[in-house]
Amino acid sequence: MRPQSPGGGNRAKAVAVVAATAVVAGVGLSGFLLLGAKDDRADGGGNTAAPTVASKSATASAPASPEPHSSGTERPTIPGWKVVVNPKWGTAFDVPPDWKIESPSALIGYEDSSVDYDDPANWGKSIVVMSAPAIFRENWCLSDGDKDGRMDNTGLAMAGTKGSQGSKSTAEVAVGLADLWVYGGYTQPDRKNIVHDRTARSYTTRSGVRGSIAWARSRDTPREDKCDSDGKAITFGFKNSAGGFVAWSLVGATGVKGELPDSTIMKILSTVRLHGKPTQS
C-alpha cells in the first residue's frame, strides 16, 4: 500500500511520523505512517531507501510509544512542563503539560506534493523533517481531504530538532528552515503567500545557548479543505556541544481558534538547551 495522497488539492497536507524500529501514533496534517529510518538532516526532498508503508488500520494494535522524558537528572526548567530530549543532536527543551511527546527515534515532516506516489521509489520523500518531536493538539481538526473514506487528523502545532550539516552559519539555518516549514505544511506548491524574515536576529536561550532566530508566516493561503489554514514557523539555529549546526523549529496553524500564541512559542524556545554528547555527528 502506498502513502495516502495529501488532501487539499495539490497542497501537501500529510505529516509523516517515522520511527526506526516501531510505528508511532499518526499525527499532524493528514497523517500517514511509514516504517524505516530516514535522516533528519535532509531537506528539500531528501530520502534514504524507500521505507515500508503501514496503513492506519494496521497500526491500530501497534504499541503506543511511551512519552520519553530525559534521564533522571534532566528536569524541566519551567515547573509543571515536560522535557523533550533529542539524544541524536544533544538537545532538550520544555513544552507545556498538554503537549504529546513522541519517541526520540521518531521523525515528523511534510511530504512533497509534487511527487508521484504511484511509484514506490518515491515513498517517504519529504520537504523537511525533524526528530524527537512534541505535538500540540494532534487531533485538532478531522477531515477526509483525500476522499479515501477515512478521516485524517490535523495537529495544531509541533516542535522538534534536526541536524543542519552543510550550513555556514546559524543565521542561514534559521532563515532557510523557517521558510521551508511554512512552505511544506501550508503553501506548497506556491511560495507567493509566504512572508519571512530576510535576515535572522541573534538570540540566547535561558541556559546560555547562542544562535539565530527567524520567523516565516503565510498570508491568505487558498482554503481547499476544512482543516486548511495559514501557518507560521520559527527556527532557532545554533551549535551543539560537538560543534555541529542544529535547528530547533516550531510550526503551527495561524488565524484559527486555539492558535498557539507567539508568547508561548517564545517561552518554549527560551528553554532550548544542550543535552550531553550528541550520538549523531
C-alpha angles and dihedrals in degrees: 000000000000125000115279114262114251118260126237101060112276095351116104108239097168128106117195118214108198132184127185094224109013144028114253128199116292113250143167135024106005094328122222121180131231134184119211141068119284128175120246090205091074120095134176098035100328118164142161125211114336109272129223113263124224124198120229091249091054091056096053092095096037112120113258116246111245116239103262117218120184126269117301091270095055113090131171116268089216112060113245095017126110130243123239113199127192107191092180093066099023097243140128138184138171130245132188116271095256093063121100117232117211126206117287087241093057123106126200129187150126125284123228111258091203094062120104103231092189083081109073089207087072097052111121098020112141144181095226137342139188133194138232092023133188120211130210115209097341092189096047094130133014126200143143097234094157092049094231094133095254127103115239123206125230120203123216099222143345138191136194148132135264138180118253105193113170093039118128100208143005088249091058090051093051100046097042098047099043089057092045094054093053092045093049097047107031118015113026132161086031131054098187092097095055122102112187142164111271091201130030125232128222118261135180122196125223090263092054101259107151126206144108135291133201135177132215128186137177124228128204096347111182113261114225099157134035090248094052117114143149117274144209135202138185124196127195113201117199144137126263126220091277092056095251122140112252133183126210112194138181120193130179149147122284134202092030135112110273094019111173104253120238088236091061091046091054090047090054091046091052090064096058109123144158118270118196127295114333115244090210123061 
